[in-house]
Amino acid sequence: MRKSRKNTPVPPQNPALAVGGNAQNPPFSALVAYNPPPSVTGDLFSALREAVPVIDAAIYKLVRLTGGFQAVCRDARFQPILDNLVKCVPSDSGSVSLQSFLDTFFEELLTYGTAVAELVPDKTGAVRYLYNAPHKDYTLRRSKTDFRRLEVCAGADVAGNALPGQQNMLVCTLNAKPGEIYGTPLLSGLPFVSSVLLKIFNAVGQNWERVGNVRFAVTYKPSDDTSGKTFAKERAMQIAEQWGEAMRSREVRDFIAVGDVDIRTIGADNQILDSEVPVRQMLEQIVAKLSVPPYMLGLSWSTTERMASEQADLLTTELEHYRRLLTPVLETVCRTHLRAYGYTGEVDILWDDILLRDTVADATARHLDAQTEEILQNLPQKNA
C-alpha cells in the first residue's frame, strides 16, 4: 500500500535574482551585500538645503501642503482613545500631536529618501512616544529569515546587528530603485545643477565686492623742478595720510593736494556679467525636479492663469502620491496603540482637501449632479 502524502508547508523562498538568494555566495560576498549608510549622502543633501534657499523652501512647502488628516476608528467606542493619541502623543523637540511627528517624518523622507521612526510603547503596549531617527543613526538590511521585511540596525554597528524591537520600527522609502532597500531622495540629481548655481552666486558676490565697493587709485606726479623731485616721497606720504583720513571719516570731507594729483576709480569701467539668464536656467531645473510651481517659491516668472491652474493640478497629483506613502505609517501607529486597548479592527485615515479650490469644485460638482438628477426625475412626468 502506498503511504498517503501529507501536505507539508512550503518554506518561503527568496527571489532568485536577489543577491544571496538561492545562488551560492560568491567570494567577498560581504562586499557585494554591503549597503552604504544614509549618512554617506545625507550630509550632502543637508548642505544642499542650507546653500540653496529655494530647495529648502520647496521642502517646507510640500510638507505644509500635504495637509492634515483625521484618524477614524470603525468602532465608535474606541474613537476617543484614538483622538487622544492624535492630539496628545509626544514626539521630537517637545512637539505634541501625531501631525507634528508626521511633518518631521515626511521632511526626512523627502530630504534623504528614507525615513525611520520608532514607536516607544509603555508597559501595556500603547504608544507612549514617537521618535524620528536621524539619518546618521541607522542602516537598513534585509531580514535573513524573511526577504520581504527590512531590519533596522544601528549606524555605528559595523557588524550590522538588528536592533531589538523591530516590530516597533517604522520604515518608509521614496521611489526606491529595483533591488534597493534605500529610497531615492527628492533632491537626487540637484547637486550638479546647484553647484553651478552657487558658482554664479559666488562670482556675483566677488564681482560686486571688487567693482561695487568703490576703490580709488591716487597718483601723484611730481613736477620737473628740483624741489618737486626732492620732496616727492614726503609729499606722497602726506597725500596718502590725508586721503586715508578722508576715507575713514564718516563725514563728507574735501581733499586738497598741491601738485599734479590724479584720482581714478578702480573697476568703474568694468561691467558685471548679466546673471539673470543662467540663474533662471538653473532654477528651472531645480523647480522641475521639486514639482513645486514657481510662484509658490517667490519666483516672479510670467505665468498665465491657465498655466497656474495646470501647475496646481500637477501639484495636487504629487501630494496625493506622498499621502499614499504616509498613510500606512499613520495606520500602523494607530493600530498599534488601539491594540493595547483590545481593538483589532481597521483604522481609516481621511486626508483634508489640499486646496480650498478643491472644496469649492467638489461642492459645485455635487450641486450640478443634484440639478441633473432633479431634471431627469421630472422628465417622465412632463412626457406623461
Order of alpha helices (4+ residues) and beta strands (2+ residues): alpha-alpha-alpha-beta-alpha-alpha-beta-beta-beta-beta-beta-alpha-beta-alpha-alpha-beta-alpha-alpha-beta-alpha
